[in-house]
Amino acid sequence: MNITNHFKYFNDLNVDLQELIISKIKHPISKDLDADIVNYKKFKDDMIDKYVKKGYDYDIDGMFYINYQIENDLLRFFNDDVATMECITDNNIKKLERILSIKNKLEKNKESVTNRLINSSDNINTISRINILIGALTCEEREKFLELFPCNLY
């Protein structure tokens, strides 16, 4: 494959970049995955903007710390607005099963795994948990989340 006809400055790039470009041409990602990645970024930016406009902030010691509220709202959304202390809904488990790293663990011990992720006291960072939960949502579910959350502060 001679790519130089299509990219005037291709040969001026370092070898790592040339190989990366060629790998993307030979093995492109699916259009659905590409759309999901773009949607993820747009959703996250829109979500943060919406929470900031509602009055949430980045003061971790304050009452309206944005990341704790986003995490809480995502967990509410996943669990169909049922307190996770009461039960983990089937709909929640279906969404969690989309996360490949826990799918096999769910098959072995569903209750323990969901409790560790949802009611976590382990070392999963709040921002990491937010990213994991957003990644598990479909584009349509992300849109629905923005319709429902955040709730007004007052």
N, C-alpha and C positions, 0 to 999 in steps of 0.2 A: 504494500500500500504506500503510494507516494503522496504524502500529505502536503508537501511543500508547494504544490500548485494552488492549494487553498489558503495557506497561511504564509504571507509574505515574510514574516520575521520568525518563522518556526525554527530555523537553524540557529538563530541568535539566542534562543532560550537555552537554559542549562539542561543537561541530559535528564535530570529528574522530572522537570516539567514536561519535556518532550514525551517521556514514557508515560506520564500521567495522562496527557492528552490522548495519546494513542490507546491507552487502556480504556478510556471513556468512549472512544470511537468503536473499538472492538467489542466492548462489553458495556453498552449503555444501560442505565437503570430504567426500569419500566416507567411509563408515563404516570401510572397511578402512584408509584412511590415518589416520583418527582413532585407531583401535585400535593401529596401528603406533606412532604418536607417544606414546600413553599407555604402551605396552609398552616403548618406548625409554627413557623416563624411569624407569620402575619397574626395568627391567633394570639401568640404569646405577647407580641407588641400591643395589640388591641386590648387584651385583657389587662395588662399592666396599666395602660393609659386609662382604662375605665375605672380601675381601682383607685388610681391617683386622683382622678376627677371626683370620686366619691368621698375623698378625704383620708384615704389610707396613706401611710408614709413609711419611711425606712428606719424609723427610730425603734430599734429592737426592744428597748425597755418601755416603749410607749404602749398605749392601749390599742392603737390602730396600726400595728406593724403589718405591712402589706403581705409579706410572705406567709405568715401564720394564717392570715385570713384567706388567702388564695388556697393554701393547702387544706384548710378546714372546708372551704366551699367545694373544692374538687372532691374531697372525701364524701361530703353530703351528696353531691351529684352522682358519684359512683354508687352510693348506697341508697339511692332513691329517696333521699331526705329522711332516712330512718337512722336513728342513733346507732353507731357501730357497736356500742356497748350492749345494745339490745339484741341485735343480730346482724349478720352479714347476708345481704339479699342475694338471690340467685343471679340477678342482673349484674350486681357488683362482681360476682365471681366470673361471669362470662366476660366482662371487660378485663378483669385481671388476667384471665387466661390468654389474652392477646399478647401479654408480656412474655416473650419466649423464655427468658431466664427463670421465670417462676412456674411456667406451664407444667413441667415434669414434677416439680415439688408439689404443686396443687393436687396432682393425681394421687400422690402418696399420702399427704396430710393436709387436706384443704383448710380445715379450721385453724390450725397452727400457723400456716403460711399467711393466710389472709389477716389474721390478728397481728402477726409481726409486721406486715406491710401497712395495714390500716391504723392500728393502735400502737405504732412503733415507739419503743423506748430504746431501740438500738441506735447505732451510729449513722443511720441513713440521714444525711443532711437534708434539711427542709427543701432547699432549692433542688436537690437531686430528686427528692420524692415528687415535687411539683413537675419536673421534667419527665419523669417516668409516667406519671398519671396523665399528663397532656399527650404524651406519645401513644398511650394506650387507647385514646379516644379517636373515633372516626371524625372526618371533617364535619359531618352532619351533627355529631354529638358536641363538638367544639362550638359550633354555631348555636346550638340549643343552650349550652352552658352560658354563653354570653347574653342570651335572652333572659336567663334566670338570675344570674349573679353579676356583680355583687349587689347585695341588698343595701338599702339606705342605712346610714349610720344612726339616724335619729328616728 
